[in-house]
Amino acid sequence: MVSGIAQSLGSVRERIAAACSKVSRDPDDVTLVAVSKTHPAETVRAAIAAGATVFGENKVQEGVTKSEEIDDPDCEWHLIGHLQSNKARKALQSFDVIQTVDSVKLAKRLDRIAEDIGKKAYSVFVQIDLGQEVTKSGVAENELEDVITAVLDCGNLQLDGLMTIPPYFEDSEDVRPYFQKLAAIRDRLRDRGVFGDRKGELSMGMSHDFEVAIEEGSTIVRVGTAIFGARE
Ligand SMILES: *Cc1c(COP(=O)(O)O)cnc(C)c1O
């Protein structure tokens, strides 16, 4: 599947630009995270050759192995899957951003490890669960305040934004209210100064719904299938 990557990456970028243009946004304000989970380093290299620079992995060990194999200082790696505390150290060492902080305990642990290994202002996102469904991942809304407060208390962590994985809908229009909700939460936190002078990133939108997410203000889309094809 290596040969088609430049083309599919190009078409994803065109779709991002079209969605931005629909709502008068600047495409430069939307970061494309190429979700390379399950795909080998060789495939990631093809994406790099085609201009991709930011990659998302959902498993710590897979991300560690792949990023070491690729060993490209111009690449940025985001952890987008659930982080178990026993893998926190490895994750901090190998990933540039952890998008999935979902508990006070995890935040405190990451802060201690960041201190330990000398990482300053390490970039984290709080993952919010807006779906309340079976595949529950992220902080429930009623616990959000506690987690935000904890992250702000962590001297070695920098709260850069919010992330969500909404429930899956056949019709991507049905997911719009979830994106609107995350944007509203971000706005509220930003108004309180939680993100300092940063914009407060909104990580939302995947292959089947990133256009809707962009219309609702997404600043980071996480796209796998539309770039790399279907996973095994
Ligand atoms: C796999 C994954 C994606 C990418 O999904 P696609 O539908 O392949 O674009 C995005 N975000 C998270 C958290 C994922 O686990």
The ligand as a Gaussian input file, in Angstrom:
#p B3LYP/6-31G(d) Opt

LIG

0 1
 C       -7.474000       4.591000      15.048000
 C       -7.763000       5.929000      15.598000
 C       -7.993000       7.028000      14.756000
 C       -8.008000       6.940000      13.240000
 O       -9.167000       6.318000      12.818000
 P       -9.509000       6.214000      11.244000
 O      -10.961000       5.932000      11.242000
 O       -8.699000       5.087000      10.715000
 O       -9.161000       7.496000      10.627000
 C       -8.199000       8.269000      15.349000
 N       -8.202000       8.420000      16.687000
 C       -7.993000       7.392000      17.516000
 C       -7.996000       7.633000      18.979000
 C       -7.764000       6.121000      17.008000
 O       -7.562000       5.101000      17.860000

